[in-house]
Amino acid sequence: MLVFNYLFRNRIRTFITVLCVTLASTLILSIGFLFSSVRDYMINEVKQTNGDYHVKFQTFNEDFYKVKGIKKITVDSNNVQIIYNDIRLSYKFTEEICKKIKCENITYNEKLFSLYGISKNENIMHTFISLIVTILFVLGIGILIIIYNSFSISINERKKQFSTLKSLGMTKGKIRNMVLLEGLIIFVIGLGLGFVISVNLMCLLFLILNHLLSEIFIINIRISIYPLFLIISILFIMFIVLFSAFIPSVIASKT
């Protein structure tokens, strides 16, 4: 209750801190949505230009229809194109098929595989992840300083309150946990607001891009949410906020 009472009584300070976290969340989540959307666009582009098959054989065999794990089979001039239920198991399924059925001229859709991070040759997913982590790290330094200063100022304004609480018997651990709980509450609120704002901003951005660059894009780019990129963004925001709250919480516990 002390945490909620403080946040409510100091509405201006709470608003400023939430605003900082919201802006940081909007920026970081927008980066995650941008990479997710670019990846989704590239996947659709590959499917349209190169085909959506997972593996292709030159010779057709009726036994292909008896194999489990296959979602779709397309036959054209003795060539068979197979789409599996799970693209991540394409190599495994193909090896199992070729042990039972004679396979000739196996061709994998490596361009598509690289966007799912399963290609044995080139992995665009690894490049995406490296870029995201690098960009977030660079931005995170400035964001960390801003959010840390906000929490630090808040703690300095409450030194008398912490001294009173300690004189009443509250332990260092409880004071530290109280400040961390404040940081967690502010993180949840800021993340929720940042998510809504970033989704709308990216939708607006792609709407403008599709209109201005309609002659360049093969298909319209749309907002997409790839779980891995979203998780990376959320964990990064959580680390920044909780780390920014942790150091002031230790200082508060020593008051």
Buried (B, 14 or more C-beta within 10 A) or exposed (E): EBBEEBBEEBEEBBEBBBEBBBBBBBBBBBBBBBBBBBBBBBBBBBBEEEBBBBBBBEEBBEEBEEBEBBEEBEEEEEBBBBBBEEBEBBBEBBEBBBEEBEBEEEEBBBBBBBBBBBBEEEBBBEEBBEEBEEBBEEBBEEBBEBBBEBBBBBBEEBEEBBEEBBEEEBEBEEBBBBBBBBBBBBBEBBBEBBBBBBBEBBBEBBBEBBEEEEEEBEEBBBBBEBEBBBEBBBEBBBEBBBBBBBBBBBBBBEB
